[in-house]
């Protein structure tokens, strides 16, 4: 599914796992603000499509008023402009590769390359470029589809061929045959991001990448979001002393397994009942209806970030 078609096929506002991810990111940025990072003064750059969900949340709940949306489809220019939620949102019609090298280096940035496609060379080059350009204190996030590439009947040989054609520069030399097994595809994506970031940082002195996020979730396809901060020693020390390190979703390394967002299927009444008992003790289940221990445990982890949906009759 390309980004253009996903905007037409997927109701971005009604993806509960994605919304939990967004709310966790908001929580993280609040914690970084408390640690001394001036998030309100950052510029947010993302792929807004014509829903602009991230832009609305970051503007209203973080106070960010420098907002740049990258829209790749000239075909939807009018629809994107029509749905622009605030006057402070600037829209660039074109590729992320055109925008990233020209981001204002006097500012700190949150750059979210929120792709809906399977990883390809263009994305890796965008990640490398961002790591080369973003100033210290800036946050880089990237999301990709981590379903097996190709056709349903394909296997490790075809998956290897895909990554060899789309990520040749960043693949490890002589990977083991199991490197391209289905169970390792998430790790393949993480490894390639790590290598692309390292390539971008290579020429820079005194600059590193400090991982912060590593989410895995599925509303339709399985998606992976990886993020962290461009740091000098001073920014790394602020992160290390921040409350973010205590967050359940915090991931300090690409070698740490992703935080898997699991949203149990609950009715509104069940969710309200569970909310009234949160945070519950380990092993607790409600006495009034049947919900498993694992589902309650999953809900306990995400209830603060769970979006509330309701039908409005106008």
N, C-alpha and C positions, 0 to 999 in steps of 0.2 A: 504494500500500500504506500503510495507516494504521499509526501506532505500535502500536496495540492488535493489529492483525492480524499485523504483522511479528513480534511476540514469539511468536506461535503458529506462524508459517510458517518463520522463519529461526532456525537454531541459532546463537545469538549467539556461543557459545564456539568454533565451528568456522568462523570467517570469517577466513582467513589475512591478507587485506589489512587488515581492521579490526584484527586483533591486532598486525600490524606497526605500524599507526598508534598503537595504545595503548602499545606498547613504545617507540616514538619519543617519545611524550609523557612516559613515565616517565624516559627519558634526559634530556629537556629539564628536567624538574623537579629531577632530581639536579644538573644543571649550574647551575640557578638557585639551588639550595641552596648550592652551593659559592661562588656569587657573593654570598651574604649574605642571600638570601630565606629566611625560616624556614618552609619548605614543610610541615614536620611539624606546625606549629601552625595551618595553614590549615583551613578547612572545605571539604569537597568536597560539592557539590550536583549531582546528575545525574538522568537518567531511567533508573532501574535495571531496569525491567521485572521479570521474575522470574528473571533470570539473574545480575544484579549483578556482571558481569565486571569493570567498571571499579572498583567498590567493593572487590572482593577484592584486585585488584592495588594500588590506591592505599593500602589499609590495610596489607597485608602488606609491600609493597616501598617505600612512602614513609613508613609509620608514622602516617599521618593517622587520627585516631580521632574526628573530628567529621564525620559522614557523614549526608547527608540525601537520600533518594530520593523523587522526585516521580512518582507513579503516577496517570495520568489516568482509569483505568478502575475504577469502583466494582465492576464485575462481577468483577474479578480480585483484589479486596482480600485474600481468604483465601489465594489462591495466592501472592501477593506476600509476605504475612506468613510463610507457611510456609517460603518459600525465602530469607528474610532471613538472610544469612550470619553476621552478628555482632550482638551485643546493642547495640553502639554505633551501629548504623544506625537512624536515625529515618525513618519513612515518612509522607509527606503524600499523601493521596488527594485529588486536585484538579488544578488547572491551574498551570503555571509562573507565570502572571501573578499568581496569588494569593501565591506564595512570594517572588518576587524583591524586591518592595518591602519585605518584612519580614525579609530577611536581616540578621543581626546586624552593624551597622556598626562595632562595636568589633573585629571579626575581619577577617582577610584571607581571600579566598575563591578557590576554583577552581570555576567554574560552567560545566558542560558541557551545553548545550542540544542534545542528540544526537537530532535529529529524523530520522525516516525518510521524511517526506513532502516533496513539492515545495514550494518556498518560498511562504508566504502571509502575509497581513497580520498574523495573530496572532503568527507567529514574529518578524517585524520589530518589532512592538511589544514583545515580550519582550526582544529585543536592545537596543532603545532604552531600555527600563526598566532593564536591567542596567547599561548605560553610565551611566545617570543615578544609580544607587544604589551600585554597588560602590566600595569604598574603594581608595586607591592601593596598589599591590602586588598587587591581585587579578587573577586571570586569567579571561578570558571566552573560551569556545570554543562554536562553533555548527556543527552538521553538518546538511546538507540533501541531498535527492535533486536532482541537476541533469540528470536526463533531460528531454527535451522534454515540456512539460505537454500534457495532453489526449490525444487519440486518435492512433494510429500514422499515420493519413493526414493529420494536421494539419500546418500549415506556419507560416511567420513571422507571418502575419496572425492566426492563432488564438493563437500564443504571445504576441503583443503584447496581444491581448485579455485573456489570462490575467493578465499582469503589470499591465495597466492596471486590472483589477478587484481584484487582490490586493496591489498595492504602489503605488497611485496617489500617496500622499504622498511617496514616495521616488524616483520615476522622474525622470530628467533632463527638462528642458523640451525639447520638439520633438526627440526622438532621431532619428538617421539611420535610414533603413529597414534598413540592415545591422545595427543594434543588436540586433535580435531574430532574427538568423540563427542557425542551429543551432551554427555554429562559435563564436558569441559568447555562448552562453547561460551558460557558466561565468563569463565576465566580467560579465554582467548580474547574476548572484547576488552576486559580489564587490562590484560597484558599489552594489547595494542595501544590503548589510551595512555598507559604508563610510558610506553616507548615514544609516542608522539609528543607527549608533554616534555619528556627528557630531551628530545631533539630540539624543541623550541627553546628550552632553557639553556641548552648547551653553550651558546656564545655569551651568556650573561654571567656576570660576576657577582657573587654574594646574594644570589636570588635562588630560591627553591620553591617547590610545590608542596604544600602541606595538605594532605587529604583530609576531608571532613565528612563526606557523604558517599554512600554506596547503597542505592535502593534497588530492589527487585520487586516487580509487581506485574499484575496482569488484569486489565479490564477487558481487553480483547486478546491481543498478542502479549507475550511476555516482554517486558521492557526493563532496561537497565539504565539507571541514572547514576553518574559518577560526578563528584564535585570536590573542589578544594580551593585553597587560597594561595595566591602568589605571595611569597613571604621573604623578608629579610629575617635576621635573628630577632629583631624587635617584634614583628608581627607574629612570628612563631611562638615567642614567649607569651604574648597576650592570649593567643589561642590556647596554649598549654595551661594557663591559669584561669581560663574562663569556665563558666558553668556548662558550656556546650559539651565538654568532655564527659559530663555525667548523663547526657541525654541518651536515651535507649537506642536512638538511630545513629549516633556518632560512630564514624568508622575512620580510624587514624591511619589506615594503610590499605593499599590495593590488595594486599594479601589477606586482609580480614574478610571473611564471608560477608556478602551483602546483607543489609537489613531487609528482610522479606516482609513487605506490607501485605497483611492478610485481613480482609474485611469480611467478617461472617455475614451470612444472609439472615437478617433480622427484620421483623415488622417494626413499624414505628412504636407501637405500644411496648414491644419487647425491649427495644432500645431504651426507651424512657425508664422502664423498670430497672434495666441494668445500670443506667446512669445513676439512679438513686442509690445504688449499692457500690458505686465505684469510689476509690479503688478497692476492690474486694480482696479477700485473703486468697492465697494460692490454693487451688483445688475446690474453691467454692462454686456451686451451681445454684441457679434459682429453684426454689421449691415449687413454684407455681406453674412452670411449663418446662418442656424438655429442650434443653440446650446442653451440648457436651462440654466437658471440662476444657478441651482444646479450644473450642469456639469462644468460651468465656475468657480464657487466657489471652487469646488474640484480641478480643475486644478491649480487655483491660489495658493492653499496650497502646491502642489507637483511639480510645474513646474521646480524648481531649482534642483530637484532630479530625474527628469524623464529621463530615458535612451534614447539615440538616436540609432535607428536601421537603417541599410542601407544594401542593397545587393551589394556585390562586385563581379564584373565579372572579373575573373582572366584567 
